[in-house]
Amino acid sequence: MTAASIARELLGPGWSVFRRFWLAFVLINSGAIFLVVAYYTIPAVATGCDAVAALKEQLGLLFIVVLNPIAAGVVPEIFRQMTGRGDCWNRAYAAEFAYLLAVFAFTGILVDLFYRGQAALFGDQPDLATVATKVLVDQFLFTPFLAQPLGVSLIFLYRVRFNLVRLTQAWSSGFYRRAVLPLIVPGWLFWFPMTACIYSLPSNLQIPLFLFGIAAWSLIFVALARQQTNPHHAMDG
């Protein structure tokens, strides 16, 4: 394969989906930047954010278990249906949607634990060095080697009716290159500025802002993951 064909294979699918939703990404990231600035400059905004943070502390993991499926699953689905990009609802689609909500509940817990681990390792100060360290660990370690491979694998597992043998075979035949790598660049385009905003806030406000971001990101993640985890495509060596 030539360098150009490899680039098309890795970047083409993600770029195609990204172009459909770029405006939502720009608006969400712009909103996140405004929120961070407002938190540190407008007392009323800080008071409102602190109330959300207090609710998260009160509910614990229940906060993310309930709200991440809503943010990552329900809100994007409403957007897709309103814009005519959603699938027709039937029993099969409803079952897959319910499964995705469970996946988002699980991955939400994973992200919450990761953010807590980052705070324990690097501290909770929103200075440039700490924020930059957390963003780099997030985007170059956690996301490409755990979060995205796990999410894509869980979607593929559903599509092969939880056949672990087929999942193992897919991973041994270039699954990461075909199904995960196309998500990396669009993920960086969206999550580098978003995580910079997230880690610029106190720890108890990071998950609420993450929920704000995941509502937009799941538009591209679910669309591209469904496309790239077609069982025949994923098994095609």
C-alpha positions, -999 to 999 in steps of 0.1 A, spaced: 0 0 0 12 35 -8 15 62 19 -15 80 3 -37 49 4 -28 43 40 -36 79 49 -70 76 32 -77 43 50 -68 58 84 -81 94 81 -108 91 55 -136 75 76 -131 98 105 -128 129 84 -160 120 65 -180 117 98 -162 147 113 -174 170 85 -210 161 92 -208 172 128 -179 198 129 -203 227 138 -215 208 169 -179 202 179 -169 239 174 -199 251 194 -193 226 223 -156 235 226 -164 272 224 -190 267 251 -164 248 272 -139 276 269 -165 302 278 -175 281 309 -139 279 321 -133 316 317 -167 324 333 -161 301 362 -130 320 372 -143 355 364 -181 355 371 -192 347 407 -227 337 397 -213 311 372 -189 298 399 -218 295 423 -239 275 398 -210 252 389 -202 246 426 -238 235 431 -234 209 403 -201 198 419 -218 194 453 -245 172 437 -219 151 421 -201 146 454 -234 137 470 -244 111 444 -210 97 439 -207 72 410 -245 73 405 -240 108 390 -220 94 361 -238 61 358 -271 80 352 -259 111 334 -233 97 310 -258 74 292 -281 104 289 -253 127 276 -236 102 254 -267 82 242 -300 100 246 -290 135 237 -271 126 205 -300 103 195 -325 131 198 -302 153 177 -299 126 150 -336 121 149 -343 158 147 -318 163 119 -330 133 99 -297 114 105 -312 88 129 -321 52 121 -356 40 121 -367 26 155 -375 -10 156 -369 -38 181 -334 -45 169 -324 -9 170 -340 -4 205 -320 -34 218 -287 -20 204 -295 14 218 -302 -1 253 -269 -19 251 -251 13 242 -266 30 272 -251 3 294 -217 7 277 -218 44 283 -226 38 320 -196 15 323 -172 38 304 -184 68 324 -173 50 355 -139 43 338 -135 80 330 -144 91 365 -118 67 380 -92 79 355 -98 116 364 -95 107 401 -63 88 393 -49 118 374 -56 141 403 -39 117 428 -8 114 406 -4 150 394 -24 171 418 -55 193 414 -39 227 406 -51 242 373 -16 255 365 -2 251 329 22 223 337 -4 202 355 -31 207 329 -6 200 301 6 168 317 -30 155 323 -40 164 287 -10 145 272 -15 114 294 -52 115 285 -48 119 248 -16 98 241 -21 70 267 -56 66 281 -76 74 250 -58 55 222 -47 25 243 -77 19 266 -108 41 262 -112 39 224 -101 3 219 -125 -8 247 -154 12 234 -150 -1 198 -145 -36 211 -177 -35 231 -196 -23 201 -181 -50 179 -188 -76 206 -225 -68 204 -225 -70 166 -211 -106 167 -235 -116 195 -209 -116 222 -187 -142 204 -153 -137 222 -136 -160 196 -146 -136 168 -134 -106 189 -100 -123 194 -98 -132 157 -106 -96 148 -79 -82 171 -53 -107 157 -61 -95 121 -55 -58 123 -86 -47 142 -68 -17 158 -56 -3 125 -90 -7 108 -114 1 136 -96 22 162 -70 43 144 -96 61 122 -110 75 155 -77 89 167 -73 120 147 -109 133 149 -107 124 186 -76 146 190 -93 175 171 -122 174 195 -107 163 228 -74 182 229 -92 216 235 -119 199 255 -96 181 279 -76 213 283 -108 230 295 -118 200 317 -84 198 335 -85 236 340 -114 232 364 -114 217 400 -117 179 401 -153 179 412 -163 199 381 -143 178 355 -169 151 351 -198 175 346 -178 193 318 -169 159 304 -206 151 301 -210 183 281 -183 172 257 -193 135 254 -227 146 240 -210 159 209 -182 133 206 -205 104 207 -221 116 175 -189 107 156 -178 79 179 -210 58 175 -214 65 138 -178 57 130 -176 27 154 -207 12 138 -191 16 104 -157 3 113 -170 -26 134 -190 -42 106 -181 -78 113 -171 -85 77 -150 -53 75 -134 -59 109 -124 -95 100 -111 -86 66 -74 -90 68 
